[in-house]
Amino acid sequence: MADAEATFFYDLGSPDCYLVAERIRSELQVVCDWEPVRAFALGLETPVPDREALAAAVSAQSLLALRLPERWPPDTALAMRVATYAKGAGKSIAFSLAAFRQAFAGGRDLGDEATVLLAAAACEMHPTAVLKGARLRSVGERLAAAGERARTAGVTALPALEVGSEMFCGPDALTRAGRAVAAAR
Protein backbone atom coordinates (compact mmCIF):
# COMPACT_ATOMS: atom_id res chain seq x y z
CA MET A 1 0.00 0.00 0.00
CA ALA A 2 3.01 2.35 0.36
CA ASP A 3 2.82 3.35 -3.30
CA ALA A 4 -0.97 3.14 -3.45
CA GLU A 5 -3.12 5.86 -4.85
CA ALA A 6 -6.36 6.80 -3.20
CA THR A 7 -9.83 7.90 -4.27
CA PHE A 8 -11.90 10.22 -2.09
CA PHE A 9 -15.63 9.72 -2.73
CA TYR A 10 -17.68 12.68 -1.51
CA ASP A 11 -20.97 14.55 -1.78
CA LEU A 12 -20.88 18.34 -1.45
CA GLY A 13 -23.97 18.25 0.78
CA SER A 14 -22.27 16.17 3.47
CA PRO A 15 -20.71 17.93 6.46
CA ASP A 16 -18.66 14.80 7.18
CA CYS A 17 -17.24 14.96 3.65
CA TYR A 18 -16.44 18.65 4.25
CA LEU A 19 -14.45 17.81 7.38
CA VAL A 20 -12.44 15.15 5.52
CA ALA A 21 -11.92 17.44 2.52
CA GLU A 22 -10.30 20.05 4.73
CA ARG A 23 -7.81 17.53 6.16
CA ILE A 24 -7.16 14.99 3.45
CA ARG A 25 -4.22 16.65 1.71
CA SER A 26 -2.27 17.04 4.94
CA GLU A 27 -3.19 13.73 6.58
CA LEU A 28 -3.24 11.14 3.80
CA GLN A 29 0.26 10.63 2.49
CA VAL A 30 -0.71 9.19 -0.90
CA VAL A 31 -1.86 10.71 -4.18
CA CYS A 32 -5.61 11.20 -3.93
CA ASP A 33 -8.18 11.53 -6.71
CA TRP A 34 -11.35 13.38 -5.69
CA GLU A 35 -14.49 11.69 -7.05
CA PRO A 36 -17.84 13.47 -6.63
CA VAL A 37 -20.72 11.04 -6.09
CA ARG A 38 -24.34 11.75 -5.18
CA ALA A 39 -25.21 10.17 -1.84
CA PHE A 40 -28.74 9.39 -2.95
CA ALA A 41 -27.38 7.58 -6.03
CA LEU A 42 -25.71 5.20 -3.58
CA GLY A 43 -28.95 4.80 -1.62
CA LEU A 44 -27.56 6.92 1.23
CA GLU A 45 -29.52 9.52 3.16
CA THR A 46 -28.19 12.90 4.21
CA PRO A 47 -29.17 12.96 7.88
CA VAL A 48 -29.73 16.21 9.73
CA PRO A 49 -26.34 16.88 11.29
CA ASP A 50 -25.78 17.14 15.01
CA ARG A 51 -24.94 20.86 15.00
CA GLU A 52 -23.17 20.79 18.35
CA ALA A 53 -20.91 17.85 17.43
CA LEU A 54 -20.25 19.31 13.99
CA ALA A 55 -19.41 22.74 15.43
CA ALA A 56 -16.99 21.07 17.86
CA ALA A 57 -15.31 19.16 15.01
CA VAL A 58 -15.04 22.36 12.95
CA SER A 59 -13.51 24.16 15.93
CA ALA A 60 -11.08 21.30 16.61
CA GLN A 61 -9.83 21.58 13.03
CA SER A 62 -9.49 25.38 13.38
CA LEU A 63 -11.86 25.96 10.46
CA LEU A 64 -14.08 28.99 9.99
CA ALA A 65 -17.10 28.90 12.30
CA LEU A 66 -19.84 26.52 11.20
CA ARG A 67 -22.83 28.01 9.40
CA LEU A 68 -25.17 25.39 7.97
CA PRO A 69 -27.52 26.22 5.10
CA GLU A 70 -31.12 26.80 6.18
CA ARG A 71 -32.52 24.17 3.79
CA TRP A 72 -31.73 20.60 4.80
CA PRO A 73 -30.90 18.38 3.16
CA PRO A 74 -29.26 20.66 0.62
CA ASP A 75 -30.05 20.26 -3.07
CA THR A 76 -26.62 19.57 -4.53
CA ALA A 77 -27.65 18.49 -8.03
CA LEU A 78 -26.11 21.49 -9.82
CA ALA A 79 -23.10 21.66 -7.50
CA MET A 80 -22.30 17.98 -8.05
CA ARG A 81 -22.58 18.37 -11.81
CA VAL A 82 -20.23 21.35 -11.62
CA ALA A 83 -17.82 19.33 -9.44
CA THR A 84 -17.84 16.65 -12.13
CA TYR A 85 -17.28 19.26 -14.84
CA ALA A 86 -14.49 20.83 -12.73
CA LYS A 87 -12.83 17.43 -12.41
CA GLY A 88 -12.61 17.22 -16.18
CA ALA A 89 -10.95 20.65 -16.18
CA GLY A 90 -8.45 19.66 -13.46
CA LYS A 91 -10.14 21.83 -10.83
CA SER A 92 -12.11 19.34 -8.77
CA ILE A 93 -10.24 19.99 -5.52
CA ALA A 94 -10.33 23.78 -5.84
CA PHE A 95 -14.01 23.88 -6.79
CA SER A 96 -15.07 21.30 -4.21
CA LEU A 97 -13.27 23.03 -1.35
CA ALA A 98 -14.78 26.37 -2.38
CA ALA A 99 -18.27 24.82 -2.57
CA PHE A 100 -17.88 23.06 0.79
CA ARG A 101 -16.80 26.36 2.35
CA GLN A 102 -19.73 28.25 0.82
CA ALA A 103 -22.10 25.68 2.33
CA PHE A 104 -20.56 24.99 5.73
CA ALA A 105 -18.66 28.18 6.57
CA GLY A 106 -20.86 30.58 4.62
CA GLY A 107 -24.21 28.91 5.29
CA ARG A 108 -25.12 29.27 1.63
CA ASP A 109 -27.41 26.93 -0.27
CA LEU A 110 -25.60 24.86 -2.92
CA GLY A 111 -28.97 24.54 -4.67
CA ASP A 112 -28.70 28.24 -5.48
CA GLU A 113 -26.99 28.82 -8.84
CA ALA A 114 -25.35 32.03 -7.56
CA THR A 115 -23.66 30.10 -4.73
CA VAL A 116 -22.33 27.48 -7.13
CA LEU A 117 -21.04 30.19 -9.46
CA LEU A 118 -19.37 31.96 -6.55
CA ALA A 119 -17.51 28.74 -5.69
CA ALA A 120 -16.57 28.32 -9.36
CA ALA A 121 -15.29 31.90 -9.55
CA ALA A 122 -13.07 31.22 -6.55
CA CYS A 123 -11.11 28.78 -8.71
CA GLU A 124 -11.21 30.92 -11.85
CA MET A 125 -13.91 29.03 -13.71
CA HIS A 126 -15.98 31.23 -16.05
CA PRO A 127 -19.69 31.24 -15.12
CA THR A 128 -20.95 30.74 -18.68
CA ALA A 129 -18.60 27.81 -19.24
CA VAL A 130 -19.56 26.33 -15.87
CA LEU A 131 -23.29 26.45 -16.57
CA LYS A 132 -22.93 25.09 -20.10
CA GLY A 133 -20.54 22.40 -18.92
CA ALA A 134 -22.81 21.33 -16.06
CA ARG A 135 -25.68 20.84 -18.52
CA LEU A 136 -23.71 18.54 -20.81
CA ARG A 137 -25.09 15.03 -21.06
CA SER A 138 -21.53 13.68 -20.80
CA VAL A 139 -21.12 15.37 -17.40
CA GLY A 140 -24.32 13.74 -16.12
CA GLU A 141 -23.13 10.41 -17.48
CA ARG A 142 -19.74 10.79 -15.76
CA LEU A 143 -21.43 11.62 -12.45
CA ALA A 144 -23.70 8.58 -12.78
CA ALA A 145 -20.73 6.38 -13.72
CA ALA A 146 -18.83 7.64 -10.66
CA GLY A 147 -21.75 6.59 -8.47
CA GLU A 148 -21.76 3.16 -10.06
CA ARG A 149 -17.98 2.83 -9.57
CA ALA A 150 -18.39 3.81 -5.92
CA ARG A 151 -21.18 1.28 -5.40
CA THR A 152 -19.17 -1.47 -7.13
CA ALA A 153 -16.07 -0.59 -5.07
CA GLY A 154 -18.05 -1.09 -1.87
CA VAL A 155 -18.89 2.43 -0.71
CA THR A 156 -21.49 2.07 2.05
CA ALA A 157 -21.21 5.55 3.58
CA LEU A 158 -19.74 8.92 2.73
CA PRO A 159 -17.09 10.13 3.01
CA ALA A 160 -15.25 7.12 1.63
CA LEU A 161 -11.62 6.53 0.81
CA GLU A 162 -10.36 3.75 -1.36
CA VAL A 163 -6.65 3.19 -0.80
CA GLY A 164 -5.18 0.43 -2.90
CA SER A 165 -7.63 -2.42 -2.52
CA GLU A 166 -9.03 -1.26 0.83
CA MET A 167 -12.21 0.78 1.31
CA PHE A 168 -12.79 3.01 4.33
CA CYS A 169 -16.28 4.48 4.74
CA GLY A 170 -17.89 6.90 7.14
CA PRO A 171 -16.86 9.90 9.25
CA ASP A 172 -13.68 8.19 10.49
CA ALA A 173 -12.60 7.00 7.01
CA LEU A 174 -9.65 9.40 6.83
CA THR A 175 -8.30 8.38 10.22
CA ARG A 176 -8.55 4.66 9.41
CA ALA A 177 -7.10 5.11 5.91
CA GLY A 178 -4.23 7.17 7.29
CA ARG A 179 -3.40 4.46 9.83
CA ALA A 180 -3.46 1.80 7.12
CA VAL A 181 -1.13 3.83 4.89
CA ALA A 182 1.25 4.51 7.79
CA ALA A 183 1.29 0.84 8.82
CA ALA A 184 2.12 -0.21 5.26
CA ARG A 185 5.15 2.08 5.06
Backbone hydrogen bonds in HBPLUS format (Angstrom, degrees):
<---DONOR---> <-ACCEPTOR-->    atom                        ^
c    i                          cat <-CA-CA->   ^        H-A-AA   ^      H-
h    n   atom  resd res      DA  || num        DHA   H-A  angle D-A-AA Bond
n    s   type  num  typ     dist DA aas  dist angle  dist       angle   num
A0004-ALA N   A0001-MET O   2.89 MM   3  4.77 161.8  1.93 109.6 114.5     1
A0164-GLY N   A0005-GLU O   3.26 MM 159  6.12 163.9  2.29 171.7 167.4     2
A0006-ALA N   A0031-VAL O   2.75 MM  25  6.04 155.0  1.82 161.1 168.2     3
A0033-ASP N   A0006-ALA O   2.81 MM  27  6.16 164.8  1.83 148.6 148.8     4
A0007-THR N   A0162-GLU O   2.83 MM 155  5.10 144.8  1.95 139.1 150.5     5
A0162-GLU N   A0007-THR O   2.89 MM 155  5.10 160.7  1.93 146.7 152.7     6
A0008-PHE N   A0033-ASP O   2.75 MM  25  6.07 164.0  1.77 162.7 167.5     7
A0035-GLU N   A0008-PHE O   2.75 MM  27  5.79 179.0  1.75 157.1 156.7     8
A0009-PHE N   A0160-ALA O   2.82 MM 151  5.09 161.6  1.86 150.3 155.6     9
A0160-ALA N   A0009-PHE O   3.17 MM 151  5.09 157.0  2.22 145.7 147.4    10
A0010-TYR N   A0035-GLU O   3.24 MM  25  6.47 154.0  2.31 143.3 146.6    11
A0037-VAL N   A0010-TYR O   2.86 MM  27  5.74 167.0  1.87 155.2 156.7    12
A0014-SER N   A0011-ASP O   3.04 MM   3  5.64 163.4  2.07 126.4 127.3    13
A0018-TYR N   A0014-SER O   3.03 MM   4  6.38 151.4  2.12 146.1 154.6    14
A0019-LEU N   A0015-PRO O   3.01 MM   4  6.33 157.9  2.06 149.3 153.4    15
A0020-VAL N   A0016-ASP O   3.16 MM   4  6.44 156.3  2.22 144.8 150.6    16
A0021-ALA N   A0017-CYS O   2.80 MM   4  5.98 160.8  1.83 152.1 158.3    17
A0022-GLU N   A0018-TYR O   3.07 MM   4  6.31 149.7  2.16 151.1 157.6    18
A0023-ARG N   A0020-VAL O   2.96 MM   3  5.25 143.4  2.10 107.0 118.0    19
A0024-ILE N   A0020-VAL O   2.84 MM   4  5.68 143.0  1.97 164.3 174.9    20
A0026-SER N   A0023-ARG O   3.10 MM   3  5.69 132.8  2.34 115.3 127.1    21
A0027-GLU N   A0023-ARG O   3.02 MM   4  6.00 143.3  2.15 156.0 166.7    22
A0028-LEU N   A0024-ILE O   3.00 MM   4  5.51 156.5  2.06 145.6 147.0    23
A0041-ALA N   A0038-ARG O   3.01 MM   3  5.23 130.5  2.26 102.6 116.2    24
A0042-LEU N   A0039-ALA O   2.94 MM   3  5.29 145.2  2.07 107.2 117.8    25
A0044-LEU N   A0039-ALA O   2.95 MM   5  5.05 160.7  1.98 142.8 137.6    26
A0043-GLY N   A0040-PHE O   2.98 MM   3  4.78 158.0  2.03 100.0 106.0    27
A0054-LEU N   A0050-ASP O   2.87 MM   4  6.02 164.8  1.90 163.0 168.2    28
A0055-ALA N   A0051-ARG O   2.79 MM   4  5.86 159.6  1.83 147.3 153.1    29
A0056-ALA N   A0052-GLU O   3.01 MM   4  6.21 151.8  2.09 142.7 150.4    30
A0057-ALA N   A0053-ALA O   2.98 MM   4  6.24 153.7  2.05 145.1 152.1    31
A0058-VAL N   A0054-LEU O   2.89 MM   4  6.13 158.5  1.93 152.1 158.2    32
A0059-SER N   A0055-ALA O   2.93 MM   4  6.08 159.0  1.97 145.1 151.0    33
A0060-ALA N   A0056-ALA O   2.86 MM   4  6.04 156.4  1.92 146.7 153.5    34
A0061-GLN N   A0057-ALA O   3.11 MM   4  6.31 138.0  2.30 140.1 149.9    35
A0063-LEU N   A0058-VAL O   3.08 MM   5  5.41 176.0  2.08 156.6 155.4    36
A0062-SER N   A0059-SER O   2.91 MM   3  4.92 157.6  1.97 105.7 112.4    37
A0067-ARG N   A0104-PHE O   2.93 MM  37  5.27 163.7  1.95 129.6 133.0    38
A0080-MET N   A0076-THR O   2.76 MM   4  5.79 160.5  1.79 162.7 166.0    39
A0081-ARG N   A0077-ALA O   3.11 MM   4  6.33 150.0  2.21 143.5 151.7    40
A0082-VAL N   A0078-LEU O   2.87 MM   4  6.15 156.4  1.92 154.6 161.7    41
A0083-ALA N   A0079-ALA O   2.84 MM   4  6.08 150.7  1.92 142.8 151.5    42
A0084-THR N   A0080-MET O   3.02 MM   4  6.19 149.4  2.12 138.1 145.7    43
A0085-TYR N   A0081-ARG O   2.88 MM   4  6.17 156.1  1.93 146.3 153.3    44
A0086-ALA N   A0082-VAL O   2.68 MM   4  5.87 160.9  1.72 153.2 158.8    45
A0087-LYS N   A0083-ALA O   2.94 MM   4  6.12 143.8  2.07 137.4 146.7    46
A0088-GLY N   A0084-THR O   3.30 MM   4  6.64 152.2  2.38 142.9 148.6    47
A0088-GLY N   A0085-TYR O   3.10 MM   3  5.27 118.8  2.49  98.9 113.0    48
A0089-ALA N   A0086-ALA O   2.98 MM   3  4.95 133.9  2.20  95.3 108.9    49
A0091-LYS N   A0086-ALA O   2.74 MM   5  4.85 166.7  1.76 148.1 143.3    50
A0090-GLY N   A0087-LYS O   3.05 MM   3  5.03 163.2  2.08 106.1 110.0    51
A0095-PHE N   A0091-LYS O   2.93 MM   4  5.96 169.5  1.94 155.1 158.7    52
A0096-SER N   A0092-SER O   2.89 MM   4  5.78 161.5  1.92 143.2 149.5    53
A0097-LEU N   A0093-ILE O   2.91 MM   4  5.99 168.0  1.93 154.8 158.0    54
A0098-ALA N   A0094-ALA O   3.10 MM   4  6.20 160.8  2.13 144.6 150.4    55
A0099-ALA N   A0095-PHE O   2.81 MM   4  6.07 157.7  1.86 155.5 162.2    56
A0100-PHE N   A0096-SER O   2.82 MM   4  6.00 167.5  1.83 154.3 157.9    57
A0101-ARG N   A0097-LEU O   2.96 MM   4  6.10 160.5  1.99 147.7 153.0    58
A0102-GLN N   A0098-ALA O   2.95 MM   4  6.19 148.1  2.05 143.0 151.8    59
A0103-ALA N   A0099-ALA O   3.01 MM   4  6.28 159.1  2.05 152.5 157.6    60
A0104-PHE N   A0100-PHE O   2.79 MM   4  5.94 175.0  1.79 162.3 163.6    61
A0105-ALA N   A0101-ARG O   2.93 MM   4  4.95 146.9  2.04 125.1 132.2    62
A0106-GLY N   A0101-ARG O   2.91 MM   5  6.29 133.5  2.13 152.1 164.0    63
A0108-ARG N   A0102-GLN O   2.92 MM   6  5.55 167.0  1.94 149.2 145.2    64
A0112-ASP N   A0109-ASP O   3.03 MM   3  5.53 164.1  2.06 114.5 119.4    65
A0115-THR N   A0112-ASP O   3.01 MM   3  5.42 126.2  2.31 109.5 122.7    66
A0116-VAL N   A0112-ASP O   3.22 MM   4  6.62 159.1  2.27 154.4 160.4    67
A0117-LEU N   A0113-GLU O   2.88 MM   4  6.14 159.3  1.93 153.8 159.9    68
A0118-LEU N   A0114-ALA O   2.92 MM   4  6.06 142.8  2.06 138.8 148.9    69
A0119-ALA N   A0115-THR O   3.06 MM   4  6.38 156.5  2.11 148.3 153.5    70
A0120-ALA N   A0116-VAL O   2.95 MM   4  6.23 152.9  2.02 145.1 153.3    71
A0121-ALA N   A0117-LEU O   2.84 MM   4  6.00 153.9  1.91 144.1 150.9    72
A0122-ALA N   A0118-LEU O   3.12 MM   4  6.35 142.0  2.27 140.2 149.7    73
A0123-CYS N   A0120-ALA O   3.08 MM   3  5.52 150.6  2.16 107.7 116.3    74
A0125-MET N   A0120-ALA O   2.99 MM   5  5.15 156.1  2.05 134.7 137.5    75
A0124-GLU N   A0121-ALA O   3.01 MM   3  4.79 159.1  2.05 111.5 109.1    76
A0130-VAL N   A0126-HIS O   2.88 MM   4  6.08 157.5  1.93 157.8 165.4    77
A0131-LEU N   A0127-PRO O   2.98 MM   4  6.17 167.7  1.99 152.4 154.4    78
A0132-LYS N   A0128-THR O   3.00 MM   4  6.15 165.6  2.02 150.7 155.2    79
A0133-GLY N   A0129-ALA O   2.76 MM   4  5.76 159.7  1.80 146.0 153.0    80
A0134-ALA N   A0130-VAL O   2.85 MM   4  5.96 157.8  1.90 149.3 155.1    81
A0135-ARG N   A0131-LEU O   3.29 MM   4  6.40 136.5  2.49 136.0 145.5    82
A0135-ARG N   A0132-LYS O   3.19 MM   3  5.30 133.8  2.42  97.5 109.8    83
A0136-LEU N   A0133-GLY O   3.15 MM   3  5.34 156.8  2.21 105.8 113.0    84
A0139-VAL N   A0136-LEU O   3.11 MM   3  5.32 129.7  2.38 100.6 113.1    85
A0140-GLY N   A0136-LEU O   3.30 MM   4  6.74 160.4  2.34 151.3 155.4    86
A0141-GLU N   A0137-ARG O   2.87 MM   4  6.17 153.2  1.94 151.8 160.3    87
A0142-ARG N   A0138-SER O   2.90 MM   4  6.08 150.0  1.99 140.6 148.4    88
A0143-LEU N   A0139-VAL O   2.95 MM   4  6.21 156.6  2.00 150.9 157.1    89
A0144-ALA N   A0140-GLY O   2.98 MM   4  6.18 159.3  2.02 145.1 150.8    90
A0145-ALA N   A0141-GLU O   2.85 MM   4  6.01 156.1  1.91 145.1 152.4    91
A0146-ALA N   A0142-ARG O   2.88 MM   4  6.06 147.6  1.99 142.2 150.8    92
A0147-GLY N   A0143-LEU O   3.12 MM   4  6.42 152.2  2.20 144.1 150.9    93
A0148-GLU N   A0144-ALA O   3.02 MM   4  6.36 153.2  2.10 146.6 154.1    94
A0149-ARG N   A0145-ALA O   2.84 MM   4  6.11 156.0  1.90 149.1 155.7    95
A0150-ALA N   A0146-ALA O   2.91 MM   4  6.11 156.9  1.96 146.9 153.2    96
A0151-ARG N   A0147-GLY O   2.95 MM   4  6.17 161.8  1.98 148.0 152.8    97
A0152-THR N   A0148-GLU O   2.90 MM   4  6.07 166.4  1.92 151.3 155.1    98
A0153-ALA N   A0149-ARG O   2.84 MM   4  5.96 146.0  1.96 143.8 153.5    99
A0155-VAL N   A0150-ALA O   2.97 MM   5  5.41 169.9  1.98 151.9 149.7   100
A0154-GLY N   A0151-ARG O   3.11 MM   3  5.27 149.0  2.21 101.1 110.6   101
A0170-GLY N   A0159-PRO O   2.74 MM  11  5.30 143.3  1.87 163.3 173.9   102
A0161-LEU N   A0168-PHE O   2.75 MM   7  5.11 158.6  1.80 151.3 158.9   103
A0168-PHE N   A0161-LEU O   2.78 MM   7  5.11 154.8  1.84 145.6 154.3   104
A0163-VAL N   A0166-GLU O   2.82 MM   3  5.31 152.9  1.89 155.3 162.7   105
A0166-GLU N   A0163-VAL O   2.94 MM   3  5.31 161.8  1.97 135.8 134.6   106
A0173-ALA N   A0170-GLY O   2.95 MM   3  5.29 158.9  1.99 126.1 125.9   107
A0176-ARG N   A0172-ASP O   3.06 MM   4  6.33 169.4  2.07 160.9 163.4   108
A0177-ALA N   A0173-ALA O   2.83 MM   4  5.92 160.6  1.86 151.6 157.9   109
A0178-GLY N   A0174-LEU O   2.83 MM   4  5.88 158.9  1.87 148.0 154.2   110
A0179-ARG N   A0175-THR O   3.05 MM   4  6.29 154.1  2.12 145.2 151.7   111
A0180-ALA N   A0176-ARG O   3.04 MM   4  6.27 156.6  2.10 145.2 151.6   112
A0181-VAL N   A0177-ALA O   2.93 MM   4  6.19 157.4  1.98 151.7 157.5   113
A0182-ALA N   A0178-GLY O   2.94 MM   4  6.11 164.4  1.97 148.6 153.1   114
A0183-ALA N   A0179-ARG O   2.86 MM   4  6.00 157.5  1.91 149.3 155.5   115
A0184-ALA N   A0180-ALA O   3.12 MM   4  6.21 140.6  2.28 138.0 147.4   116
A0185-ARG N   A0182-ALA O   3.24 MM   3  5.34 151.9  2.32 100.8 109.0   117
